[in-house]
Amino acid sequence: MHYQGEKDYVHGSEERLGVLLLNLGTPDAPDAPSLRRYLEEFLNDPRVIDLPRWKWWPILYGIILNRRPKRKALEYAEIWDSEGPGAPLLNIARRQLEGLKSRLEARMNGPVTLALGMRYGNPSVAEALELLRGNGARRILVLPLYPQYSDATTASTFDALALALRTRRWIPELRFINHYHRHPGYIHALAESVREHIAAHGMPQKLLMSFHGVPKRYLLEGCPYHCECHVTGRLLAEALELPEGSWQVTFQSRFGREEWLRPYTDETLKALPGEGVKHVAVIAPGFSADCLETIEELGEENRNYFMEAGGETYHYIPALNDRADHIDALADLVMQHSQGWPEAGVWDAEAQRREREHSAARARAMGAER
């Protein structure tokens, strides 16, 4: 086993809490080569596509990576931020990080450092962990920005974390937030975003809550994702006091021929006008930041399905992004899950300084350089 060696720890150095904020990722640029690299990493993850490699790789390398990057690059080019450079998800994540940093610095009793990582693409999980290590983080709270647990997202993030730490001689203390699908602050932020939309655009006949889909097989094999999406939908409807029949949970972005979780968002929107529903609003509670699947798929593609089927008014309600109430909810999550660690409790700076000095002196006495 290869270790990074003593760089993992410097005797007498200040220790602090690290918060690792993680999301799915994005290509480095809206061009075919960047999309190919990103899709290859993403679609090679066995948590995402769990087919046997001998069956999947001919499809991936023979078909998908030869056709999909060019088409997807055009779609990304349409949503690429002019403020950037970067994709919307990455720029939003950076703002989320800054907002969370300011709140935690005000609420924590001890020092805290934050880093942003992406499961696929850049900045990588390994790069984010190295940044935390360099800043003395010996306790790390990992916050994947997936409100609902899924093995294809949350568990895959854990895999990347474990892989990045395999070469460390001394791994930090770790806490990992699996989900926050029913967290009061998260539900409150969702409800407020809908209320603001209704105040500006009127009450829709139906509110669709569109979550990213996964194969139905995952549900049957024990993944709680489907159930957690429905819990979020129910709690949001209750917070808004929506009458029965005026809201619905649906699933989007299916891939391949296998059956995925139903009902499908696109098929639902095609059918609603025939049922007399002419005014809909769509929200995507499972997306913590807007990205291609919300801006293009929900904002444009599914709008066209609805309008072509006879709909009259369609609105996509943006993801929570860097809304103040969303960042407040994330800060509450961090405070909740860091209880028992000194930075979130009693922090005696003078006692910490004395212990660092004693540690360094003991190490020097045993022959350590520092």
C-alpha positions in Angstrom: 0.0 0.0 0.0 1.3 3.4 -0.9 0.9 6.3 1.6 1.4 10.0 1.2 3.6 9.8 4.3 4.1 12.4 7.0 2.5 15.2 4.9 -0.8 13.9 6.3 0.0 15.3 9.7 2.4 18.0 10.9 3.1 17.7 14.6 1.9 20.8 16.5 -0.3 22.1 13.7 -3.6 23.7 14.3 -6.6 21.3 13.9 -9.9 22.5 12.6 -13.3 21.4 11.3 -13.6 20.9 7.5 -16.8 21.0 5.6 -16.8 19.3 2.2 -19.7 20.4 0.0 -20.2 18.0 -2.9 -22.4 17.9 -6.0 -22.6 15.7 -9.2 -20.3 17.8 -11.5 -20.2 19.3 -14.9 -17.9 19.3 -18.0 -15.0 21.7 -18.1 -16.2 23.4 -21.3 -19.2 23.2 -23.6 -17.4 21.2 -26.3 -17.3 17.6 -27.5 -13.9 16.6 -26.0 -14.9 18.0 -22.6 -18.3 16.2 -22.8 -16.6 13.0 -23.8 -14.3 13.1 -20.8 -17.1 13.9 -18.4 -19.5 11.3 -19.8 -16.9 8.6 -19.8 -16.2 9.2 -16.1 -19.9 9.5 -15.2 -21.2 6.5 -17.2 -18.3 4.3 -16.2 -19.4 4.5 -12.6 -21.0 1.1 -11.7 -23.3 2.9 -9.3 -24.8 4.8 -12.2 -24.8 2.0 -14.8 -24.6 -1.4 -13.0 -24.6 -3.6 -16.0 -21.8 -6.1 -16.4 -18.8 -4.3 -18.0 -18.6 -6.7 -20.8 -22.2 -5.9 -21.7 -22.0 -2.1 -21.1 -18.6 -1.1 -22.5 -19.4 -1.9 -26.2 -22.5 0.3 -25.8 -20.6 3.1 -24.0 -17.5 3.2 -26.2 -19.0 1.9 -29.4 -22.2 4.1 -29.5 -22.7 6.6 -26.7 -19.3 8.3 -26.5 -19.2 8.5 -30.3 -22.6 10.3 -30.6 -23.7 11.9 -27.4 -20.8 14.3 -26.6 -21.4 16.5 -29.7 -25.1 16.7 -29.1 -24.8 17.4 -25.4 -22.1 20.0 -26.1 -24.6 22.1 -28.1 -27.1 21.9 -25.2 -24.4 23.0 -22.7 -23.4 25.8 -24.9 -26.9 27.2 -24.7 -26.9 27.3 -20.9 -23.2 28.1 -20.3 -22.9 31.1 -17.9 -21.7 34.3 -19.5 -20.8 35.4 -15.9 -18.6 32.3 -15.6 -16.7 31.0 -17.1 -18.4 27.8 -16.2 -21.6 25.8 -16.2 -24.5 27.1 -14.1 -24.2 24.2 -11.5 -20.5 25.0 -10.8 -21.0 28.8 -10.5 -24.0 28.2 -8.2 -22.0 25.8 -6.1 -19.3 28.4 -5.7 -21.9 30.9 -4.4 -23.4 28.3 -2.1 -20.0 27.6 -0.7 -19.4 31.3 0.0 -22.8 31.7 1.6 -22.3 28.7 3.8 -18.8 29.8 4.8 -20.0 33.2 6.0 -22.8 31.6 8.1 -20.6 28.9 9.7 -17.9 31.4 10.5 -20.5 33.4 12.4 -22.0 30.3 14.2 -19.0 28.0 14.9 -17.0 28.5 18.1 -13.8 27.2 16.6 -12.1 27.4 13.2 -13.7 26.0 10.1 -12.6 25.6 6.5 -14.8 24.6 3.5 -14.1 23.0 0.2 -16.1 22.3 -2.9 -15.8 19.0 -4.8 -17.6 17.4 -7.7 -18.2 13.6 -8.0 -17.3 13.8 -11.7 -15.2 16.5 -13.3 -13.5 19.3 -11.5 -12.8 20.3 -8.8 -12.5 16.6 -7.9 -13.2 15.0 -4.6 -9.5 14.3 -4.2 -8.6 17.9 -4.8 -11.2 19.1 -2.3 -9.9 16.7 0.3 -6.3 17.9 -0.3 -7.4 21.5 0.2 -9.0 20.6 3.5 -5.9 18.7 4.6 -3.7 21.6 3.7 -5.8 23.8 5.9 -5.5 21.5 8.9 -8.9 19.8 8.8 -8.8 16.8 11.0 -12.5 16.5 11.4 -14.5 16.6 8.1 -18.3 16.8 7.7 -19.3 15.6 4.2 -22.4 17.2 2.8 -23.5 15.8 -0.6 -26.1 18.2 -2.0 -28.6 15.4 -2.8 -31.6 15.8 -0.5 -32.9 12.3 -1.3 -30.6 9.4 -0.8 -29.8 7.3 -3.9 -27.1 4.8 -4.4 -26.4 6.3 -7.9 -25.6 9.7 -6.3 -25.1 9.6 -2.5 -23.5 6.2 -2.3 -21.3 7.0 -5.4 -20.0 10.1 -3.6 -19.1 7.9 -0.6 -17.2 5.6 -3.0 -15.2 8.5 -4.4 -14.4 9.8 -0.9 -13.2 6.4 0.2 -11.0 6.0 -2.9 -9.4 9.4 -2.4 -8.5 8.5 1.2 -7.0 5.2 0.4 -3.5 6.6 0.1 -3.6 8.6 3.4 -1.6 7.4 6.3 -3.9 9.1 8.8 -7.4 9.7 7.6 -9.5 12.4 9.3 -12.5 11.9 11.5 -15.5 11.7 9.1 -19.2 12.3 9.3 -21.3 11.8 6.2 -24.8 13.3 5.7 -26.8 10.7 3.8 -29.9 12.8 3.1 -32.0 15.7 4.3 -35.3 15.1 2.4 -37.5 16.0 5.3 -35.3 18.7 7.0 -37.6 21.5 8.1 -35.3 24.3 6.7 -35.1 22.6 3.3 -38.9 22.1 3.1 -39.4 25.7 4.2 -37.1 27.0 1.5 -38.9 24.9 -1.1 -42.3 26.2 0.1 -41.1 29.8 0.1 -39.9 29.5 -3.5 -43.3 28.2 -4.6 -45.1 31.0 -2.7 -43.0 33.6 -4.3 -43.7 32.1 -7.7 -47.5 32.0 -7.1 -47.4 35.7 -5.9 -45.7 36.7 -9.2 -47.5 34.3 -11.7 -50.7 33.1 -10.1 -51.8 29.7 -8.8 -51.3 26.9 -11.3 -54.0 24.2 -11.7 -51.3 21.7 -10.9 -47.9 21.8 -9.3 -45.6 19.1 -10.6 -42.7 18.0 -8.4 -40.2 16.5 -10.8 -37.4 14.4 -9.4 -34.5 12.8 -11.4 -35.5 9.2 -12.3 -33.7 6.0 -11.6 -34.5 2.5 -12.8 -37.5 0.9 -11.1 -35.3 -2.1 -10.3 -33.3 0.0 -7.8 -36.5 0.5 -5.8 -37.3 -3.2 -5.9 -33.7 -4.0 -4.8 -34.0 -1.8 -1.7 -33.0 1.8 -2.6 -35.1 4.3 -0.5 -34.9 7.1 -3.1 -38.5 6.7 -4.4 -39.9 6.8 -0.9 -37.9 9.8 0.1 -39.0 11.7 -3.0 -42.6 11.1 -2.1 -42.0 12.2 1.5 -40.5 15.5 0.3 -43.5 15.9 -2.1 -46.0 15.3 0.7 -44.3 17.6 3.1 -44.0 20.4 0.5 -47.7 20.0 -0.3 -48.6 20.2 3.3 -46.5 23.3 3.9 -48.3 24.9 1.0 -51.7 23.6 2.1 -52.4 22.3 -1.4 -55.6 20.5 -2.0 -55.6 16.9 -3.1 -55.2 16.5 -6.8 -53.5 19.9 -7.3 -50.0 18.4 -7.1 -48.1 15.4 -8.3 -44.7 13.7 -7.9 -43.1 12.7 -11.3 -39.7 11.5 -12.5 -37.6 12.8 -15.3 -34.4 12.1 -17.3 -34.8 8.4 -17.9 -32.1 6.7 -20.0 -32.1 3.5 -22.0 -34.9 0.9 -22.5 -35.3 -0.3 -18.9 -38.4 0.8 -17.0 -37.7 3.7 -14.6 -39.7 5.2 -11.8 -43.1 6.4 -12.9 -45.0 8.5 -13.7 -42.6 10.1 -16.2 -42.5 13.9 -16.2 -42.6 14.3 -20.0 -45.5 11.8 -20.4 -47.5 13.5 -17.6 -47.1 17.0 -19.2 -48.2 15.6 -22.6 -51.4 14.2 -21.0 -52.4 17.0 -18.7 -54.0 19.4 -21.3 -56.2 16.5 -22.4 -57.4 16.3 -18.8 -58.3 20.0 -18.7 -55.1 21.2 -17.0 -53.9 24.3 -19.0 -51.7 26.0 -16.4 -48.9 24.1 -14.7 -45.8 25.0 -12.6 -42.9 22.6 -12.3 -40.4 22.5 -9.4 -37.4 20.1 -9.1 -37.0 19.5 -5.3 -34.2 17.0 -5.8 -31.9 19.4 -7.6 -30.0 21.7 -5.2 -28.7 23.8 -8.1 -29.9 24.4 -11.6 -28.2 22.5 -14.3 -28.8 21.0 -17.8 -31.6 18.7 -16.5 -33.6 21.6 -15.1 -32.7 24.6 -17.3 -33.0 22.8 -20.7 -35.0 19.7 -19.9 -37.7 21.2 -17.6 -37.3 24.8 -18.7 -37.5 24.2 -22.5 -38.0 20.6 -23.6 -40.9 19.7 -21.3 -42.5 23.2 -21.7 -42.7 22.4 -25.4 -44.4 19.0 -24.8 -47.0 20.7 -22.6 -47.7 23.6 -25.0 -47.8 21.4 -28.1 -50.4 19.2 -26.3 -52.7 22.2 -25.8 -51.3 23.7 -22.6 -51.5 27.5 -22.2 -49.3 28.5 -19.2 -46.1 26.7 -18.1 -43.6 27.9 -15.6 -40.4 26.2 -14.2 -39.7 27.3 -10.7 -35.9 27.6 -10.3 -34.0 25.3 -8.0 -33.1 26.6 -4.5 -29.6 27.5 -5.7 -28.1 30.1 -3.4 -31.3 31.5 -1.9 -30.7 32.8 1.6 -33.2 30.4 3.1 -31.6 27.4 1.3 -28.1 28.4 2.6 -29.6 28.8 6.1 -30.9 25.3 5.9 -27.5 23.9 4.8 -25.9 25.8 7.7 -28.4 24.2 10.1 -27.6 20.8 8.7 -23.9 21.3 9.3 -24.4 22.6 12.9 -26.7 19.7 13.6 -24.3 17.0 12.3 -21.2 18.5 13.8 -22.5 18.4 17.4 -19.9 16.9 19.8 -17.0 18.2 17.8 -15.2 21.1 19.6 -15.7 23.7 16.9 -19.5 23.4 17.3 -19.3 23.3 21.1 -16.8 24.4 23.7 -13.7 25.7 22.0 -10.8 26.7 24.3 -8.3 28.4 22.0 -5.6 28.7 24.7 -5.9 25.0 25.7 -5.7 24.1 22.0 -2.5 26.2 21.6 -0.8 24.6 24.7 -1.7 21.1 23.4 -0.2 21.9 20.0 3.0 23.1 21.6 3.2 19.9 23.8 2.6 17.7 20.8 5.4 19.4 18.8 7.8 19.2 21.7 7.1 15.5 22.2 7.6 14.8 18.5 10.9 16.7 18.4 12.1 14.7 21.4 11.5 11.5 19.5 13.4 12.7 16.5 10.6 14.2 14.3 11.6 17.2 12.2 8.5 19.0 13.3 
